[in-house]
Amino acid sequence: MSEGKKLKKANKKAVEKKKELSFFEKVLNFFKRLPKLIVSPFKNTWRELKKVTWPSRENLFQYTGIVLAFMAFMGLVIGLLDLGASKLIARIIGS
């Protein structure tokens, strides 16, 4: 009996595959699914944002301070490298 059901399902799938949708049916199906396709990423984003563990106000200020200090340090390092490279190029060209 289970073999008969499997055979019926296989035949049904074969018939569905043989039946191709016309161009207009495809376009109509696309427009039927369009709202769901547009809303889906926003729903997924909202679900993921609910899972986020946000930092406390104190941690936020600490992290901000660390980032600003790192940016100032890297600005100084890049500035010194640029100054050194400029002087090196000036000496090479000046010689």
VENUR-V712214 format. One record per run of one state. SS is the DSSP state (H for helix, E for strand, C for the rest). FROM is the first residue (numbers start at 0). LEN is the number of residues. Records with the same first field share a line. If there is no record, write none. Layout:
BEGIN
SS: FROM-LEN + FROM-LEN
END
This chain:
BEGIN
C: 0-1 + 18-4 + 51-5 + 94-1
H: 1-17 + 22-29 + 56-38
END
